[in-house]
């Protein structure tokens, strides 16, 4: 059966656009459907947030030709400092001890978005259907038919494979009737950029508090990207504080390792929930990124998990293309699902466990947490395993994570 496209990617945010760039060298006919124009405030690649890009994810970006386009906006993470407010135990991860240049990099989303847009424009085999909305979807084992609304008109297109990267509220997932499990953390992440009196020296801080984790990630010009997790009942109070009051509250929660906090940008709030789906594949369809899983931002794993989805799926599709096989068949999609299952499960359990353990007020558990952080810092095998997890280098790695082209 002849199709309009070999692959349709629904969702042109950072994961979907990265997927298109990874597949582009295979000379497939790729359609990228995205509801919001690039550089729109509603387009998720262009907002105030920054991404902690793990070492493994940086290798993926470099291998598909994106890293050099965004590296000017990247700040290396040389150390990660993990602590529990009010307790003595501390774990410190160090790039030098892991024999890597950096444990990861912090990149503002706007730089990633700009790099992706520049890359997409370079490929003649990627048609950007932007802005356009998916309105109807039918799938079979032989391919899929999609109705999209573009410029006020409805257009019907067909493809051999749909890759859904359209976020936590995925329209593709809803159209297919795939079930979802939600777990509300009753927490919201308040995001902004802050500056401190002392130099951050390329250290990323993860500090657990009784109301949720607090992360400070190093940026250029001695700025830090702040992810301040707060219980929902305290959110309005925190957002209503003026800048001085907010910085004072942050000082109380974080302490003085960086001296005083002296400046902050406008704050934005993002509700937090754990989301898992019943299945990540359907006939001629695969779900990746936040369309398939959303996790708590503790340890900065969410985007990195999605980029590993991209690397794995791209490798399997490339293998099928090289062997002139059907890359939309159910066996290949099942292979993808099986390969990704352990990493997705491990990251979900890891992040969810951290949040629940470190916000538990029971005194015996508080003491155990402190001891665990201290022991992790001195027990090399455990510390190395934690570092590999943070760098996205555990388990069966796809070629792109190892710096190998498809």
C-alpha positions as CSV (number, residue, x, y, z in Angstrom):
1,X,0.0,0.0,0.0
2,X,1.3,3.4,-0.9
3,X,1.2,6.1,1.8
4,X,1.6,9.9,1.8
5,X,4.3,9.5,4.4
6,X,6.5,6.8,5.7
7,X,6.3,8.2,9.3
8,X,4.1,10.8,10.8
9,X,5.3,12.2,14.1
10,X,2.4,13.8,16.1
11,X,3.9,16.4,18.4
12,X,6.7,18.8,17.5
13,X,8.1,19.5,21.0
14,X,11.6,18.6,22.0
15,X,11.1,14.8,21.9
16,X,9.0,14.8,18.7
17,X,11.4,17.1,16.9
18,X,14.4,15.1,18.1
19,X,12.7,12.0,16.7
20,X,12.3,13.6,13.3
21,X,16.0,14.6,13.3
22,X,17.1,11.1,14.3
23,X,15.2,9.5,11.4
24,X,15.9,12.1,8.8
25,X,19.2,10.6,7.5
26,X,17.3,7.4,6.6
27,X,15.6,9.3,3.8
28,X,12.1,8.5,4.9
29,X,9.2,10.7,4.0
30,X,8.5,12.3,7.4
31,X,5.6,14.5,8.4
32,X,5.8,16.5,11.7
33,X,2.4,17.5,13.0
34,X,2.4,20.2,15.7
35,X,-0.4,22.4,17.0
36,X,1.6,25.5,17.9
37,X,4.1,27.4,15.7
38,X,7.7,27.3,16.8
39,X,8.7,30.3,19.1
40,X,5.1,30.5,20.3
41,X,4.7,30.9,24.1
42,X,2.5,27.8,24.0
43,X,5.1,25.8,22.1
44,X,6.8,23.8,24.9
45,X,10.3,24.1,23.4
46,X,10.3,27.8,24.1
47,X,9.7,28.5,27.8
48,X,11.5,29.5,31.0
49,X,12.6,26.0,31.9
50,X,16.0,24.4,31.5
51,X,16.8,20.7,30.9
52,X,19.4,18.7,32.9
53,X,20.7,16.8,29.9
54,X,22.3,13.6,31.1
55,X,25.7,12.5,29.7
56,X,24.0,9.7,27.7
57,X,21.4,12.2,26.3
58,X,24.2,14.5,25.3
59,X,25.8,11.7,23.3
60,X,22.5,11.1,21.5
61,X,22.2,14.7,20.6
62,X,25.8,14.8,19.4
63,X,25.4,11.7,17.2
64,X,22.3,13.0,15.4
65,X,24.0,16.4,14.8
66,X,22.1,18.5,17.3
67,X,24.6,19.1,20.0
68,X,26.9,21.6,18.2
69,X,23.8,23.7,17.5
70,X,22.8,24.0,21.2
71,X,26.2,23.6,23.0
72,X,26.7,27.4,23.2
73,X,23.8,27.5,25.6
74,X,25.0,24.5,27.7
75,X,26.6,24.6,31.1
76,X,28.5,21.5,32.3
77,X,27.6,19.7,35.5
78,X,30.9,18.7,37.2
79,X,29.4,17.6,40.5
80,X,26.0,16.7,42.0
81,X,25.4,17.4,45.6
82,X,22.5,15.5,47.2
83,X,21.3,16.4,50.8
84,X,18.4,16.1,53.1
85,X,17.4,19.3,54.9
86,X,17.9,19.1,58.7
87,X,20.1,15.9,58.5
88,X,23.8,15.4,58.1
89,X,24.0,12.7,55.4
90,X,25.3,13.9,52.0
91,X,26.2,12.2,48.7
92,X,28.5,13.9,46.2
93,X,28.8,12.6,42.6
94,X,31.9,13.8,40.6
95,X,32.6,13.7,36.9
96,X,36.3,13.1,37.5
97,X,35.5,10.0,39.6
98,X,33.3,8.7,36.7
99,X,36.0,9.4,34.1
100,X,33.7,11.6,32.0
101,X,34.0,15.3,31.0
102,X,30.7,16.1,32.7
103,X,27.9,14.2,34.5
104,X,25.5,16.1,32.2
105,X,24.7,19.6,30.9
106,X,22.1,22.2,31.7
107,X,20.6,23.7,28.6
108,X,17.8,26.3,28.6
109,X,14.8,25.1,26.6
110,X,15.0,28.0,24.2
111,X,18.5,26.9,23.0
112,X,17.2,23.3,22.5
113,X,14.2,24.6,20.6
114,X,16.3,26.9,18.4
115,X,18.7,24.0,17.6
116,X,15.8,21.7,16.7
117,X,14.1,24.3,14.4
118,X,17.4,25.0,12.6
119,X,18.0,21.2,12.1
120,X,14.4,20.6,10.9
121,X,14.7,23.3,8.3
122,X,17.8,21.6,6.9
123,X,16.0,18.4,5.9
124,X,14.1,18.3,2.7
125,X,12.4,15.0,3.7
126,X,10.8,16.4,6.8
127,X,7.5,18.3,6.1
128,X,6.5,20.5,8.9
129,X,2.8,20.5,9.2
130,X,2.7,23.4,11.6
131,X,0.4,24.6,12.9
132,X,-2.0,21.7,12.5
133,X,-4.1,19.6,14.8
134,X,-5.0,15.9,14.7
135,X,-8.8,15.5,14.7
136,X,-9.3,11.9,13.7
137,X,-7.3,8.7,13.6
138,X,-7.8,5.2,12.2
139,X,-5.1,2.5,12.4
140,X,-4.6,-0.9,11.0
141,X,-1.7,-3.3,10.8
142,X,-1.1,-1.9,7.3
143,X,-0.9,1.7,8.3
144,X,-2.9,4.7,9.5
145,X,-5.2,7.4,8.2
146,X,-5.2,10.8,9.9
147,X,-7.4,13.8,9.6
148,X,-5.6,17.0,10.4
149,X,-7.0,20.5,10.6
150,X,-4.6,23.1,9.0
151,X,-5.3,26.6,8.0
152,X,-9.0,26.1,8.7
153,X,-9.3,23.1,6.3
154,X,-9.4,19.4,7.0
155,X,-6.8,17.3,5.3
156,X,-6.6,13.5,5.2
157,X,-3.1,11.9,5.1
158,X,-1.8,8.4,5.4
159,X,1.3,6.9,6.8
160,X,3.0,3.5,7.5
161,X,3.8,4.5,11.1
162,X,2.6,7.0,13.6
163,X,4.9,8.1,16.4
164,X,3.0,9.9,19.1
165,X,5.1,12.5,20.9
166,X,2.2,14.8,21.8
167,X,2.7,15.1,25.5
168,X,0.9,14.0,28.7
169,X,-2.5,14.9,27.2
170,X,-1.8,13.0,24.0
171,X,-4.6,13.2,21.5
172,X,-3.3,10.1,19.7
173,X,-3.5,8.1,23.0
174,X,-7.1,9.4,23.6
175,X,-8.1,8.6,20.0
176,X,-6.8,5.0,20.5
177,X,-8.5,4.6,23.8
178,X,-5.3,3.6,25.6
179,X,-5.9,3.5,29.4
180,X,-3.9,5.7,31.8
181,X,-2.9,5.4,35.4
182,X,-2.5,8.7,37.2
183,X,-1.0,9.3,40.7
184,X,-1.2,12.9,41.9
185,X,1.7,14.0,44.1
186,X,-0.3,16.9,45.5
187,X,2.8,19.0,44.6
188,X,3.6,21.8,42.1
189,X,7.0,22.7,40.7
190,X,7.8,26.4,40.9
191,X,10.3,27.2,38.2
192,X,12.5,30.3,37.8
193,X,16.1,31.4,37.4
194,X,18.1,32.7,40.4
195,X,21.5,34.2,41.1
196,X,23.7,33.8,44.2
197,X,26.5,35.6,45.9
198,X,28.9,32.6,45.6
199,X,29.9,31.0,42.3
200,X,28.1,27.7,41.6
201,X,31.3,26.1,40.3
202,X,29.3,23.8,38.0
203,X,27.7,22.0,40.9
204,X,24.0,20.8,40.7
205,X,22.2,20.6,44.0
206,X,19.3,18.2,44.8
207,X,18.0,19.0,48.3
208,X,15.2,17.1,49.8
209,X,12.8,18.9,52.2
210,X,9.7,18.0,54.1
211,X,7.5,19.7,51.4
212,X,9.3,18.2,48.4
213,X,12.7,18.2,46.6
214,X,14.4,21.4,45.6
215,X,16.9,21.5,42.7
216,X,19.4,24.1,41.7
217,X,21.1,23.6,38.3
218,X,24.1,25.6,37.1
219,X,23.7,28.0,34.2
220,X,26.0,30.5,32.5
221,X,26.8,33.9,34.1
222,X,26.5,32.3,37.6
223,X,22.8,31.9,37.2
224,X,20.9,28.8,38.5
225,X,17.8,27.1,37.2
226,X,15.5,26.5,40.2
227,X,12.9,23.8,40.5
228,X,11.2,24.4,43.9
229,X,8.7,21.7,44.7
230,X,5.9,22.8,47.1
231,X,2.8,21.1,48.4
232,X,-0.3,22.4,46.6
233,X,-1.9,24.0,49.7
234,X,1.2,26.2,50.1
235,X,1.5,27.2,46.4
236,X,-0.6,30.4,46.4
237,X,1.3,31.8,49.4
238,X,4.7,31.1,47.6
239,X,3.6,32.7,44.3
240,X,2.2,35.8,46.1
241,X,5.5,36.6,47.8
242,X,7.5,39.4,46.2
243,X,10.9,38.6,44.9
244,X,12.6,39.5,48.2
245,X,10.2,37.3,50.2
246,X,10.6,34.4,47.8
247,X,14.4,34.5,47.9
248,X,14.2,34.6,51.7
249,X,11.9,31.5,51.7
250,X,14.3,29.8,49.3
251,X,17.2,30.7,51.6
252,X,15.5,29.0,54.5
253,X,14.9,25.8,52.5
254,X,18.3,25.6,50.9
255,X,20.8,27.1,53.3
256,X,23.9,29.2,52.6
257,X,26.1,26.8,50.5
258,X,25.9,29.4,47.7
259,X,25.8,32.4,50.0
260,X,22.8,34.7,49.8
261,X,20.4,34.5,46.9
262,X,20.3,38.0,45.3
263,X,18.0,37.9,42.3
264,X,15.2,35.8,40.7
265,X,13.2,35.8,37.4
266,X,9.5,35.6,37.1
267,X,8.1,32.3,38.5
268,X,6.0,29.7,36.7
269,X,4.1,26.8,38.3
270,X,3.7,23.3,36.9
271,X,1.5,20.7,38.7
272,X,3.2,17.3,39.2
273,X,1.8,13.8,38.7
274,X,3.0,10.3,37.8
275,X,1.4,9.0,34.7
276,X,1.8,5.5,33.2
277,X,-0.1,4.0,30.3
278,X,-1.5,0.5,29.8
279,X,0.4,0.0,26.5
280,X,2.8,2.1,24.5
281,X,2.1,0.5,21.1
282,X,-0.9,-0.1,18.9
283,X,-1.3,-1.1,15.3
284,X,1.1,1.0,13.2
285,X,1.5,3.3,16.3
286,X,4.1,3.8,19.0
287,X,3.9,6.3,21.9
288,X,7.1,8.0,23.2
289,X,8.1,10.7,25.7
290,X,5.5,12.2,27.9
291,X,2.7,10.7,25.8
292,X,3.9,7.3,27.2
293,X,5.2,8.3,30.7
294,X,5.5,11.3,33.0
295,X,7.6,11.2,36.1
296,X,8.4,13.5,39.0
297,X,11.2,16.0,38.1
298,X,13.3,14.9,41.0
299,X,16.8,13.9,39.6
300,X,15.9,15.4,36.2
301,X,15.0,12.1,34.5
302,X,11.9,12.9,32.5
303,X,13.3,14.4,29.3
304,X,16.2,12.1,29.3
305,X,13.8,9.1,29.5
306,X,12.1,10.5,26.4
307,X,15.3,10.9,24.5
308,X,16.2,7.3,25.2
309,X,12.9,6.4,23.7
310,X,13.9,8.3,20.6
311,X,17.3,6.6,20.3
312,X,15.9,3.1,20.8
313,X,13.0,3.5,18.3
314,X,15.3,5.2,15.7
315,X,17.8,2.2,15.9
316,X,15.0,-0.3,15.3
317,X,13.5,1.6,12.4
318,X,17.0,2.1,10.9
319,X,17.6,-1.7,11.1
320,X,14.4,-2.4,9.3
321,X,15.1,0.2,6.6
322,X,18.6,-1.1,6.0
323,X,17.2,-4.7,5.6
324,X,14.3,-3.4,3.5
325,X,11.8,-4.6,6.1
326,X,8.5,-3.1,7.2
327,X,9.3,-0.8,10.2
328,X,5.6,-0.5,11.1
329,X,5.0,-4.2,11.8
330,X,3.8,-5.4,15.2
331,X,6.9,-7.5,15.9
332,X,9.2,-4.5,15.6
333,X,6.9,-2.3,17.7
334,X,6.8,-5.1,20.4
335,X,10.6,-5.3,20.3
336,X,10.7,-1.5,21.0
337,X,8.2,-1.9,23.9
338,X,10.1,-4.8,25.4
339,X,13.4,-3.0,25.1
340,X,12.1,0.2,26.8
341,X,10.1,-1.4,29.5
342,X,12.9,-1.9,32.1
343,X,14.4,1.6,31.8
344,X,10.9,3.2,32.0
345,X,10.0,1.0,35.0
346,X,13.3,1.6,36.8
347,X,13.2,5.4,36.3
348,X,9.6,5.5,37.5
349,X,10.3,3.5,40.6
350,X,13.5,5.5,41.3
351,X,11.9,8.9,41.1
352,X,8.7,7.9,42.8
353,X,10.5,6.2,45.6
354,X,12.8,9.2,46.2
355,X,9.8,11.5,46.5
356,X,7.9,9.3,48.9
357,X,10.8,8.3,51.1
358,X,12.2,11.8,51.5
359,X,8.9,13.4,52.3
360,X,7.9,10.9,54.9
361,X,8.0,12.5,58.4
362,X,8.6,9.3,60.4
363,X,11.7,9.8,62.6
364,X,13.1,6.3,62.0
365,X,12.9,6.8,58.3
366,X,14.5,10.3,58.6
367,X,17.5,8.7,60.4
368,X,17.7,5.9,57.8
369,X,17.7,8.4,55.0
370,X,20.6,10.4,56.5
371,X,22.6,7.2,57.0
372,X,21.9,6.0,53.4
373,X,23.1,9.3,51.9
374,X,26.3,9.1,54.0
375,X,26.9,5.4,53.1
376,X,26.3,6.0,49.4
377,X,28.9,8.7,49.5
378,X,31.6,6.3,50.8
379,X,30.6,3.0,49.2
380,X,32.1,3.2,45.7
381,X,30.0,0.5,43.9
382,X,26.7,2.0,45.1
383,X,27.9,5.6,44.3
384,X,29.0,4.5,40.8
385,X,25.6,2.9,40.2
386,X,23.8,6.0,41.2
387,X,26.1,8.1,39.0
388,X,25.4,5.8,36.0
389,X,21.7,6.1,36.6
390,X,22.0,9.9,36.7
391,X,24.0,9.9,33.5
392,X,21.5,7.6,31.6
393,X,24.1,5.0,31.1
394,X,22.7,1.9,32.8
395,X,21.1,-1.1,31.1
396,X,21.0,-2.0,27.4
397,X,22.0,1.2,25.6
398,X,21.0,2.0,22.0
399,X,23.7,2.9,19.5
400,X,23.1,6.6,19.7
401,X,23.7,6.6,23.5
402,X,27.1,5.0,22.8
403,X,28.0,7.7,20.3
404,X,27.5,5.3,17.3
405,X,25.6,6.5,14.3
406,X,22.6,4.5,12.9
